[in-house]
Amino acid sequence: MNQQGGKPTGHEDDWWGQLYGDAEDAGPSAAPDSLDDRYASAAGAVNRRPDTVPAPRSDPDAPEREVPAFPAGLPRPPGFTVEPATGPAEAPAPADEEPPPPSAEDRPARAPDYVGAGPPTYDPEPTALPPADPDDLGDLVADTVLDGARYGTATLRAVSLRGDSARYRGEPRRDSLLTARFGTGEHALLLVAMATGARATPGAHRAAAEACRWIGRAVGRSHERLAADMRAGRRGDLKSGLHRLTGRSLGRLRASAVEQGVDPEEYAAVLRCLLLPADPECRTRVFFGAGAGGLFRLRDGEWQDIEPRVTDVAGEPVVGFGSPPAETPEGDRLTMDLGIPTPPSPYEPAPEPPREPFRFRASVARPGDTLLLCTSGLADPLRGEPELAAHLRRRWSRSGPPGLADFLADTQVRVKGYADDRTAAAVWEA
């Protein structure tokens, strides 16, 4: 065949003859070819079952293949001729039957909502938000703050959450939390500061946040000296230096109250801090502050209350705290105080109430210890409800520190009768 359609000549078109040869066109088929005829032919081919099924190809190397069965529960189309497998088949489980529960080893431990005699009065989740000032949105405080870090042999978890009472009444969180790192490398120093504002005062959350900022600024400016004292074990220098920094920070808080025209007794805060060196060779942990709270240590599966007692406090008072000396510098004994109240003088202002004493404790951690520093919102139920102490002991005695979410779940386990804000910092020692 050529491009002009003429008769082929030569060997160039031999492939056409080899393919078709001399066969003639058969022409149209004599069988009926309407649409109905085609449908009847297709239906018969589908519905007709052959008398014999071809045997499978015998290949010794070919793997055995099972004939699939039609899926149970689906309508069988007409003409479906695949037979089910001849082997034993498992009966399908009833639709309403639930799978077996996981075993105790496979089921993850979950923190309960509460412990103790009964459920608390308030709901476990926040109800109302605090009121907001459109011109001072920076004054808003989040319901929950969560933080964590790992330096050297210590793993830190810290949390501050609003209490059930404040969540229900729409009051801001009075607790404030500050976590900061000063310096770099092994010479860095970690500070965890927590403060609690005065109860039933409108600016309690601001006072707590300001107290954390003041002590954070003071420690940050002296972090090199503090870290060196901790590595050298100079306990006396640490105590005197941190005493001055704490007194200076709380003094600035009182001065700020005077500048704002607020009663210093209302614009006050309980301040508690923890210092952790980043040096893995230094396991000294230092607590300091002023005000009540909790300092606990979980060692060998048992809780130890290591909060410094007020009777053990030594050194100078913090902003006016302390009793007068028993005698004068010349050795003269002072008049005995019989406890008779002195009437107020119209010429002199009434004496100020004593301030909170300075608290300090330096301890050396052991591998496996867990150190817990917290405000009264967690310390009080931990001391008052044995089930809460037992729950945290079981949860935190396991290998390795918990994640942030698990730590939050553990610290917010509620106890009836304790609805204050909770702030806590825990350190796991490797």
The 8 nearest C-alpha neighbors of each residue, nearest first, counted from 0:
[[1, 7, 12, 4, 6, 5, 2, 8],
 [0, 2, 4, 3, 5, 7, 6, 12],
 [1, 3, 4, 0, 5, 7, 6, 12],
 [4, 2, 5, 1, 0, 6, 7, 8],
 [3, 5, 1, 2, 0, 6, 7, 8],
 [6, 4, 3, 1, 7, 0, 2, 8],
 [5, 7, 8, 0, 4, 1, 3, 12],
 [8, 6, 0, 5, 1, 12, 9, 11],
 [7, 9, 6, 10, 12, 11, 0, 1],
 [8, 10, 11, 7, 12, 13, 0, 6],
 [9, 11, 13, 12, 8, 14, 7, 15],
 [10, 12, 9, 13, 14, 8, 7, 0],
 [13, 11, 14, 10, 15, 0, 7, 9],
 [12, 14, 10, 16, 15, 11, 17, 9],
 [15, 13, 17, 12, 16, 18, 11, 10],
 [16, 14, 18, 13, 17, 12, 19, 20],
 [15, 17, 20, 13, 18, 19, 14, 21],
 [16, 18, 14, 15, 20, 19, 13, 21],
 [19, 17, 15, 16, 20, 14, 13, 21],
 [20, 18, 16, 17, 15, 21, 22, 14],
 [19, 21, 16, 17, 22, 18, 15, 23],
 [20, 22, 23, 19, 16, 17, 18, 24],
 [23, 21, 20, 19, 24, 25, 16, 18],
 [22, 24, 25, 21, 26, 20, 19, 16],
 [23, 25, 26, 22, 27, 21, 19, 28],
 [26, 24, 23, 27, 28, 22, 29, 21],
 [25, 27, 24, 28, 23, 29, 22, 30],
 [28, 26, 29, 25, 30, 24, 32, 31],
 [29, 27, 30, 26, 25, 31, 32, 24],
 [28, 30, 31, 27, 32, 26, 25, 33],
 [31, 29, 28, 32, 27, 36, 33, 37],
 [32, 30, 33, 29, 36, 28, 37, 34],
 [31, 33, 36, 30, 37, 34, 35, 28],
 [32, 34, 36, 35, 31, 37, 38, 30],
 [35, 33, 37, 36, 38, 32, 39, 31],
 [36, 34, 38, 37, 33, 39, 32, 40],
 [35, 37, 33, 39, 34, 38, 32, 40],
 [36, 38, 40, 34, 35, 39, 41, 33],
 [39, 37, 35, 41, 40, 36, 42, 34],
 [40, 38, 42, 36, 37, 41, 43, 35],
 [39, 41, 37, 43, 38, 42, 36, 44],
 [42, 40, 44, 38, 43, 39, 37, 45],
 [43, 41, 39, 45, 44, 40, 38, 46],
 [44, 42, 46, 40, 45, 41, 47, 39],
 [43, 45, 41, 42, 47, 46, 40, 48],
 [46, 44, 42, 43, 78, 47, 41, 48],
 [47, 45, 78, 43, 44, 42, 48, 77],
 [46, 48, 44, 45, 43, 49, 78, 42],
 [47, 49, 46, 50, 80, 45, 78, 44],
 [50, 48, 51, 47, 52, 44, 46, 53],
 [49, 51, 48, 52, 47, 53, 80, 46],
 [52, 50, 49, 53, 48, 54, 47, 55],
 [51, 53, 54, 49, 50, 55, 48, 80],
 [54, 52, 55, 51, 56, 49, 50, 57],
 [53, 55, 52, 56, 57, 51, 58, 50],
 [56, 54, 57, 53, 58, 52, 64, 63],
 [55, 57, 58, 54, 53, 61, 59, 63],
 [58, 56, 55, 59, 61, 54, 60, 63],
 [57, 59, 61, 60, 56, 62, 55, 63],
 [60, 58, 61, 57, 62, 56, 63, 55],
 [59, 61, 58, 62, 57, 63, 56, 64],
 [60, 62, 58, 59, 63, 57, 64, 56],
 [63, 61, 64, 60, 59, 58, 65, 57],
 [62, 64, 61, 65, 60, 59, 58, 66],
 [65, 63, 62, 66, 61, 67, 55, 84],
 [66, 64, 67, 84, 63, 85, 68, 83],
 [65, 67, 84, 68, 64, 83, 82, 81],
 [68, 66, 65, 83, 84, 69, 81, 82],
 [69, 67, 83, 84, 82, 70, 66, 81],
 [68, 70, 71, 67, 83, 81, 75, 82],
 [71, 69, 73, 68, 72, 67, 75, 74],
 [72, 70, 73, 69, 68, 74, 75, 91],
 [71, 73, 70, 74, 75, 69, 91, 94],
 [74, 72, 71, 70, 75, 69, 76, 68],
 [75, 73, 76, 72, 71, 70, 69, 77],
 [74, 76, 73, 77, 79, 69, 78, 70],
 [77, 75, 79, 74, 78, 73, 80, 69],
 [78, 76, 79, 75, 46, 45, 80, 74],
 [77, 79, 46, 45, 80, 76, 47, 48],
 [78, 80, 77, 76, 81, 75, 46, 45],
 [79, 81, 78, 82, 48, 77, 46, 45],
 [82, 80, 79, 83, 68, 69, 67, 66],
 [81, 83, 68, 80, 84, 66, 67, 69],
 [84, 82, 68, 67, 85, 81, 66, 69],
 [83, 85, 86, 66, 68, 67, 82, 65],
 [84, 86, 83, 87, 88, 82, 66, 65],
 [87, 85, 84, 88, 83, 65, 89, 66],
 [88, 86, 85, 89, 84, 90, 83, 68],
 [89, 87, 86, 90, 84, 85, 91, 83],
 [90, 88, 91, 87, 92, 86, 84, 93],
 [89, 91, 88, 92, 93, 87, 71, 94],
 [90, 92, 89, 93, 94, 88, 71, 96],
 [91, 93, 94, 90, 96, 95, 89, 97],
 [94, 92, 96, 95, 91, 97, 90, 98],
 [93, 95, 96, 92, 97, 91, 98, 72],
 [94, 96, 93, 97, 92, 98, 91, 99],
 [97, 95, 93, 94, 98, 92, 99, 91],
 [96, 98, 95, 99, 94, 100, 93, 92],
 [99, 97, 100, 96, 101, 92, 95, 94],
 [100, 98, 97, 101, 102, 96, 92, 106],
 [101, 99, 98, 102, 97, 106, 103, 105],
 [102, 100, 105, 106, 99, 103, 104, 98],
 [101, 103, 105, 104, 106, 100, 99, 107],
 [102, 104, 106, 105, 101, 107, 108, 100],
 [103, 105, 102, 106, 107, 101, 108, 100],
 [106, 104, 102, 103, 101, 107, 108, 100],
 [105, 107, 103, 104, 101, 102, 108, 100],
 [108, 106, 109, 105, 104, 103, 101, 102],
 [109, 107, 106, 110, 394, 103, 104, 105],
 [108, 110, 107, 111, 408, 405, 106, 409],
 [109, 111, 409, 408, 112, 108, 412, 405],
 [112, 110, 113, 109, 412, 114, 409, 408],
 [111, 113, 412, 413, 110, 114, 123, 411],
 [114, 112, 413, 412, 111, 414, 118, 115],
 [115, 113, 414, 386, 387, 413, 116, 412],
 [114, 116, 117, 414, 386, 384, 113, 415],
 [115, 117, 114, 118, 415, 414, 113, 119],
 [116, 118, 115, 119, 415, 114, 113, 414],
 [117, 119, 415, 113, 120, 116, 414, 114],
 [120, 118, 415, 121, 414, 117, 416, 413],
 [119, 121, 118, 415, 122, 416, 163, 418],
 [122, 120, 119, 163, 123, 167, 164, 418],
 [121, 123, 124, 120, 163, 125, 119, 126],
 [124, 122, 121, 125, 163, 112, 413, 119],
 [123, 125, 122, 126, 166, 163, 121, 167],
 [126, 124, 166, 127, 167, 123, 122, 163],
 [125, 127, 167, 166, 124, 128, 169, 122],
 [128, 126, 169, 167, 166, 125, 168, 129],
 [127, 129, 169, 130, 126, 170, 166, 171],
 [130, 128, 169, 170, 171, 131, 127, 139],
 [131, 129, 128, 132, 169, 170, 171, 139],
 [130, 132, 133, 129, 136, 139, 135, 138],
 [131, 133, 135, 134, 136, 130, 138, 139],
 [134, 132, 135, 136, 131, 137, 130, 138],
 [133, 135, 132, 136, 137, 131, 138, 139],
 [136, 134, 132, 137, 133, 138, 131, 139],
 [137, 135, 138, 139, 133, 132, 134, 131],
 [136, 138, 135, 139, 140, 134, 132, 133],
 [137, 139, 136, 135, 140, 205, 131, 132],
 [140, 138, 137, 136, 141, 131, 171, 129],
 [139, 141, 171, 138, 142, 172, 204, 137],
 [142, 140, 143, 139, 144, 172, 171, 160],
 [141, 143, 161, 160, 140, 172, 144, 171],
 [144, 142, 160, 141, 159, 161, 145, 158],
 [143, 145, 159, 158, 160, 141, 146, 142],
 [146, 144, 158, 157, 143, 159, 147, 403],
 [147, 145, 157, 156, 158, 144, 148, 403],
 [146, 148, 156, 155, 157, 403, 145, 149],
 [147, 149, 155, 154, 150, 156, 146, 153],
 [150, 148, 154, 153, 155, 151, 147, 152],
 [151, 149, 277, 153, 152, 154, 148, 279],
 [150, 152, 279, 277, 153, 278, 149, 280],
 [151, 153, 429, 279, 428, 150, 154, 149],
 [154, 152, 428, 150, 151, 427, 149, 426],
 [155, 153, 149, 427, 426, 148, 150, 428],
 [154, 156, 426, 148, 147, 425, 149, 153],
 [157, 155, 147, 425, 424, 146, 426, 148],
 [158, 156, 424, 146, 423, 145, 147, 425],
 [159, 157, 145, 423, 144, 422, 146, 424],
 [158, 160, 422, 144, 143, 421, 176, 423],
 [161, 159, 143, 421, 142, 420, 144, 422],
 [160, 162, 420, 172, 142, 143, 165, 166],
 [163, 161, 420, 419, 418, 165, 164, 166],
 [162, 164, 418, 166, 165, 121, 167, 419],
 [163, 165, 167, 418, 166, 162, 168, 419],
 [166, 164, 170, 168, 162, 167, 163, 169],
 [167, 165, 125, 163, 169, 164, 126, 168],
 [166, 168, 126, 164, 165, 169, 127, 163],
 [169, 167, 165, 170, 166, 164, 127, 126],
 [168, 170, 127, 129, 128, 166, 167, 165],
 [169, 171, 165, 129, 168, 166, 172, 128],
 [172, 170, 129, 173, 140, 165, 169, 204],
 [171, 173, 161, 174, 204, 420, 140, 142],
 [174, 172, 204, 196, 203, 195, 171, 175],
 [175, 173, 195, 172, 194, 420, 207, 196],
 [174, 176, 194, 208, 193, 207, 195, 173],
 [177, 175, 193, 192, 159, 178, 194, 174],
 [176, 178, 192, 191, 211, 193, 179, 175],
 [179, 177, 191, 190, 192, 176, 180, 189],
 [180, 178, 190, 189, 177, 181, 191, 215],
 [181, 179, 189, 188, 190, 182, 187, 178],
 [182, 180, 188, 187, 219, 189, 222, 179],
 [181, 183, 187, 186, 188, 180, 184, 222],
 [184, 182, 187, 186, 185, 181, 180, 188],
 [183, 185, 186, 187, 182, 277, 278, 188],
 [184, 186, 278, 277, 187, 183, 279, 276],
 [185, 187, 184, 183, 182, 278, 277, 188],
 [188, 186, 182, 183, 277, 181, 185, 184],
 [187, 189, 276, 181, 180, 277, 275, 226],
 [190, 188, 180, 275, 274, 179, 276, 181],
 [189, 191, 274, 179, 178, 273, 192, 180],
 [190, 192, 178, 273, 272, 177, 274, 179],
 [191, 193, 272, 177, 211, 176, 271, 190],
 [194, 192, 176, 271, 175, 270, 272, 177],
 [193, 195, 270, 207, 269, 175, 174, 268],
 [196, 194, 174, 269, 268, 207, 173, 175],
 [197, 195, 203, 268, 207, 173, 204, 206],
 [198, 196, 203, 267, 265, 268, 200, 199],
 [197, 199, 200, 196, 203, 173, 265, 195],
 [200, 198, 197, 201, 203, 265, 202, 196],
 [199, 201, 203, 198, 202, 197, 265, 266],
 [200, 202, 203, 199, 204, 265, 198, 205],
 [203, 201, 205, 204, 200, 206, 266, 196],
 [204, 202, 196, 206, 197, 205, 200, 173],
 [203, 205, 173, 207, 206, 202, 196, 208],
 [204, 206, 208, 202, 207, 203, 209, 138],
 [207, 205, 209, 203, 204, 208, 266, 196],
 [208, 206, 196, 194, 210, 204, 195, 268],
 [207, 209, 205, 211, 175, 210, 206, 204],
 [210, 208, 212, 206, 211, 207, 205, 213],
 [209, 211, 207, 213, 212, 208, 206, 214],
 [212, 210, 208, 209, 214, 213, 192, 215],
 [211, 213, 215, 209, 210, 214, 216, 208],
 [214, 212, 210, 216, 248, 215, 211, 209],
 [213, 215, 217, 216, 211, 248, 212, 218],
 [216, 214, 212, 218, 213, 217, 219, 211],
 [215, 217, 219, 213, 214, 218, 212, 220],
 [216, 218, 214, 220, 215, 219, 244, 213],
 [219, 217, 221, 215, 220, 222, 216, 214],
 [220, 218, 222, 216, 221, 217, 181, 215],
 [219, 221, 217, 218, 222, 216, 223, 215],
 [222, 220, 218, 219, 223, 224, 225, 217],
 [221, 223, 225, 219, 224, 218, 220, 226],
 [224, 222, 226, 225, 221, 227, 186, 182],
 [223, 225, 227, 226, 222, 221, 228, 229],
 [224, 226, 222, 228, 227, 223, 229, 221],
 [227, 225, 229, 223, 228, 224, 222, 188],
 [226, 228, 224, 230, 229, 225, 231, 223],
 [229, 227, 233, 231, 225, 226, 230, 232],
 [228, 230, 232, 226, 227, 231, 225, 233],
 [229, 231, 227, 228, 232, 281, 226, 283],
 [232, 230, 228, 229, 233, 227, 226, 234],
 [233, 231, 229, 230, 234, 228, 283, 227],
 [234, 232, 228, 236, 231, 235, 237, 229],
 [233, 235, 237, 236, 232, 238, 361, 228],
 [236, 234, 238, 237, 233, 239, 240, 232],
 [235, 237, 239, 238, 234, 233, 240, 228],
 [238, 236, 234, 240, 235, 239, 241, 233],
 [237, 239, 235, 241, 236, 240, 242, 234],
 [238, 240, 242, 236, 237, 241, 235, 243],
 [241, 239, 237, 243, 242, 238, 236, 244],
 [240, 242, 244, 238, 243, 239, 237, 245],
 [243, 241, 239, 245, 240, 244, 238, 246],
 [242, 244, 246, 240, 241, 245, 247, 239],
 [243, 245, 241, 247, 242, 246, 248, 217],
 [246, 244, 248, 242, 247, 243, 241, 249],
 [247, 245, 243, 317, 249, 248, 244, 250],
 [246, 248, 250, 244, 245, 249, 243, 251],
 [249, 247, 251, 245, 213, 250, 246, 214],
 [250, 248, 252, 246, 251, 247, 245, 253],
 [251, 249, 247, 253, 252, 248, 246, 254],
 [250, 252, 254, 248, 249, 253, 255, 247],
 [253, 251, 249, 255, 250, 254, 256, 210],
 [252, 254, 256, 250, 255, 263, 251, 249],
 [255, 253, 251, 257, 256, 252, 250, 258],
 [254, 256, 258, 252, 253, 257, 251, 259],
 [257, 255, 261, 253, 259, 263, 254, 258],
 [256, 258, 260, 254, 259, 255, 261, 253],
 [257, 259, 255, 256, 260, 254, 261, 253],
 [260, 258, 256, 257, 261, 255, 254, 262],
 [259, 261, 257, 258, 256, 262, 255, 263],
 [262, 260, 256, 259, 257, 263, 266, 265],
 [261, 263, 265, 264, 266, 256, 260, 257],
 [264, 262, 266, 256, 253, 265, 261, 267],
 [265, 263, 262, 266, 267, 197, 253, 261],
 [264, 266, 263, 262, 267, 197, 200, 261],
 [265, 267, 263, 264, 206, 256, 262, 203],
 [268, 266, 265, 264, 206, 197, 196, 263],
 [269, 267, 196, 195, 207, 194, 197, 270],
 [268, 270, 290, 195, 194, 289, 196, 271],
 [269, 271, 194, 288, 289, 193, 268, 290],
 [272, 270, 288, 193, 192, 287, 289, 194],
 [273, 271, 192, 287, 191, 286, 288, 193],
 [272, 274, 286, 191, 285, 190, 192, 287],
 [273, 275, 190, 285, 189, 284, 286, 191],
 [274, 276, 189, 284, 188, 277, 190, 273],
 [277, 275, 188, 278, 189, 187, 226, 274],
 [276, 278, 185, 150, 187, 151, 188, 279],
 [277, 279, 185, 280, 276, 281, 151, 186],
 [280, 278, 151, 281, 152, 277, 282, 185],
 [281, 279, 278, 282, 151, 230, 152, 277],
 [282, 280, 278, 279, 283, 230, 276, 229],
 [283, 281, 364, 363, 284, 280, 279, 276],
 [282, 284, 363, 281, 362, 229, 364, 285],
 [285, 283, 362, 275, 361, 274, 363, 282],
 [286, 284, 361, 274, 273, 360, 283, 362],
 [285, 287, 273, 360, 359, 272, 361, 274],
 [288, 286, 359, 358, 272, 271, 360, 273],
 [287, 289, 271, 358, 270, 272, 357, 245],
 [290, 288, 357, 270, 355, 356, 358, 269],
 [291, 289, 269, 355, 270, 292, 288, 356],
 [290, 292, 375, 293, 269, 289, 374, 355],
 [293, 291, 375, 374, 378, 373, 290, 294],
 [292, 294, 378, 373, 372, 306, 374, 295],
 [293, 295, 306, 372, 305, 371, 304, 373],
 [296, 294, 304, 371, 305, 303, 370, 293],
 [295, 297, 370, 303, 369, 302, 371, 298],
 [296, 298, 302, 369, 301, 368, 300, 303],
 [297, 299, 368, 300, 301, 296, 302, 369],
 [300, 298, 301, 297, 368, 367, 396, 302],
 [299, 301, 298, 396, 297, 392, 302, 393],
 [302, 300, 298, 297, 299, 303, 392, 296],
 [301, 303, 297, 296, 298, 304, 295, 300],
 [304, 302, 296, 295, 305, 297, 301, 298],
 [303, 305, 295, 306, 294, 296, 302, 293],
 [304, 306, 295, 294, 303, 307, 296, 293],
 [305, 307, 294, 304, 293, 308, 295, 292],
 [308, 306, 305, 358, 309, 311, 360, 359],
 [309, 307, 311, 310, 306, 312, 358, 305],
 [308, 310, 312, 311, 307, 356, 358, 357],
 [311, 309, 308, 312, 313, 307, 356, 358],
 [312, 310, 308, 309, 313, 307, 358, 359],
 [313, 311, 309, 310, 358, 308, 314, 357],
 [314, 312, 311, 315, 310, 357, 316, 358],
 [315, 313, 316, 312, 239, 357, 242, 238],
 [314, 316, 317, 313, 321, 320, 242, 357],
 [317, 315, 320, 321, 319, 356, 318, 314],
 [316, 318, 246, 320, 319, 356, 357, 354],
 [319, 317, 320, 246, 316, 354, 250, 249],
 [318, 320, 317, 316, 353, 354, 321, 351],
 [319, 321, 316, 353, 354, 317, 318, 356],
 [322, 320, 316, 319, 323, 353, 356, 315],
 [321, 323, 324, 320, 325, 353, 316, 319],
 [324, 322, 325, 321, 326, 333, 327, 320],
 [325, 323, 326, 322, 327, 333, 321, 328],
 [324, 326, 333, 332, 323, 327, 322, 334],
 [327, 325, 332, 333, 331, 324, 330, 328],
 [326, 328, 330, 329, 331, 332, 324, 333],
 [327, 329, 330, 326, 331, 324, 332, 325],
 [330, 328, 327, 331, 326, 332, 333, 325],
 [331, 329, 327, 328, 326, 332, 333, 325],
 [332, 330, 327, 326, 329, 333, 328, 325],
 [331, 333, 326, 330, 325, 327, 334, 335],
 [334, 332, 326, 325, 335, 331, 327, 324],
 [335, 333, 336, 332, 325, 326, 337, 331],
 [334, 336, 337, 333, 332, 325, 338, 326],
 [335, 337, 338, 334, 339, 333, 340, 325],
 [336, 338, 339, 335, 340, 334, 341, 333],
 [337, 339, 336, 340, 335, 341, 334, 342],
 [340, 338, 337, 341, 336, 342, 335, 343],
 [341, 339, 338, 342, 337, 343, 336, 344],
 [340, 342, 343, 339, 344, 338, 349, 336],
 [341, 343, 340, 344, 339, 345, 349, 347],
 [344, 342, 341, 349, 345, 347, 348, 346],
 [343, 345, 346, 347, 342, 348, 349, 341],
 [344, 346, 347, 343, 348, 349, 342, 341],
 [347, 345, 344, 348, 343, 349, 342, 350],
 [346, 348, 344, 345, 349, 343, 350, 342],
 [349, 347, 350, 346, 344, 345, 343, 351],
 [348, 350, 351, 347, 343, 344, 345, 352],
 [351, 349, 348, 352, 347, 353, 343, 319],
 [350, 352, 353, 349, 319, 354, 348, 264],
 [351, 353, 354, 350, 320, 319, 349, 264],
 [354, 352, 320, 319, 351, 355, 321, 318],
 [353, 355, 320, 319, 356, 318, 352, 317],
 [354, 356, 290, 289, 320, 357, 353, 317],
 [357, 355, 289, 317, 316, 320, 354, 358],
 [356, 358, 289, 288, 317, 355, 359, 242],
 [359, 357, 288, 287, 289, 307, 356, 312],
 [360, 358, 287, 286, 238, 357, 288, 307],
 [359, 361, 286, 285, 362, 287, 307, 358],
 [360, 362, 285, 284, 286, 283, 359, 363],
 [363, 361, 284, 283, 364, 360, 285, 282],
 [362, 364, 283, 282, 284, 365, 361, 281],
 [365, 363, 282, 362, 283, 368, 366, 284],
 [364, 366, 368, 367, 363, 428, 282, 429],
 [367, 365, 429, 428, 368, 364, 152, 427],
 [366, 368, 428, 429, 365, 369, 427, 298],
 [369, 367, 298, 428, 365, 366, 297, 427],
 [368, 370, 427, 297, 426, 296, 428, 371],
 [369, 371, 296, 426, 425, 295, 297, 368],
 [372, 370, 425, 295, 294, 424, 296, 373],
 [373, 371, 294, 424, 423, 293, 425, 295],
 [374, 372, 423, 293, 422, 292, 378, 377],
 [373, 375, 292, 376, 422, 377, 293, 378],
 [374, 376, 292, 378, 377, 379, 293, 291],
 [375, 377, 421, 419, 420, 374, 378, 379],
 [378, 376, 375, 421, 379, 380, 374, 381],
 [377, 379, 375, 293, 381, 380, 376, 292],
 [378, 380, 382, 381, 375, 377, 383, 376],
 [381, 379, 383, 382, 384, 377, 378, 417],
 [382, 380, 378, 379, 388, 383, 384, 387],
 [381, 383, 379, 380, 384, 378, 385, 388],
 [382, 384, 380, 381, 379, 385, 378, 387],
 [383, 385, 380, 386, 387, 381, 382, 115],
 [386, 384, 388, 387, 389, 383, 381, 382],
 [385, 387, 389, 388, 384, 390, 114, 115],
 [388, 386, 390, 389, 385, 384, 381, 391],
 [387, 389, 385, 391, 386, 390, 381, 392],
 [388, 390, 392, 386, 387, 391, 385, 393],
 [391, 389, 387, 393, 392, 388, 386, 394],
 [390, 392, 394, 388, 393, 389, 395, 387],
 [393, 391, 389, 395, 390, 394, 396, 388],
 [394, 392, 390, 391, 396, 395, 389, 397],
 [393, 395, 391, 392, 396, 390, 397, 409],
 [396, 394, 392, 397, 393, 391, 400, 401],
 [397, 395, 393, 392, 394, 300, 398, 297],
 [398, 396, 395, 399, 394, 393, 400, 392],
 [397, 399, 396, 400, 395, 367, 401, 429],
 [398, 400, 397, 401, 427, 429, 395, 396],
 [399, 401, 427, 402, 398, 395, 154, 397],
 [402, 400, 405, 406, 403, 399, 395, 404],
 [401, 403, 405, 404, 406, 400, 156, 407],
 [402, 404, 406, 405, 407, 401, 156, 147],
 [405, 403, 407, 406, 402, 408, 401, 409],
 [406, 404, 408, 402, 407, 403, 401, 409],
 [405, 407, 409, 403, 408, 404, 401, 402],
 [406, 408, 404, 410, 405, 409, 403, 411],
 [407, 409, 405, 406, 411, 410, 110, 404],
 [410, 408, 406, 407, 411, 412, 110, 405],
 [409, 411, 407, 412, 408, 406, 423, 377],
 [410, 412, 408, 409, 413, 407, 421, 160],
 [413, 411, 113, 112, 410, 409, 111, 408],
 [412, 414, 113, 411, 112, 114, 415, 119],
 [415, 413, 114, 113, 417, 115, 119, 416],
 [414, 416, 119, 417, 118, 117, 413, 120],
 [415, 417, 414, 418, 119, 120, 380, 413],
 [418, 416, 415, 414, 419, 380, 376, 413],
 [417, 419, 163, 162, 164, 416, 420, 376],
 [420, 418, 162, 376, 417, 421, 164, 163],
 [419, 421, 162, 161, 376, 160, 174, 172],
 [422, 420, 376, 377, 160, 159, 374, 419],
 [423, 421, 159, 373, 374, 158, 160, 174],
 [422, 424, 373, 158, 372, 157, 159, 425],
 [423, 425, 157, 372, 156, 371, 373, 158],
 [424, 426, 371, 156, 370, 155, 372, 157],
 [427, 425, 155, 370, 369, 154, 153, 428],
 [428, 426, 369, 154, 153, 400, 368, 429],
 [427, 429, 153, 366, 367, 368, 152, 369],
 [428, 152, 366, 367, 153, 427, 154, 399]]
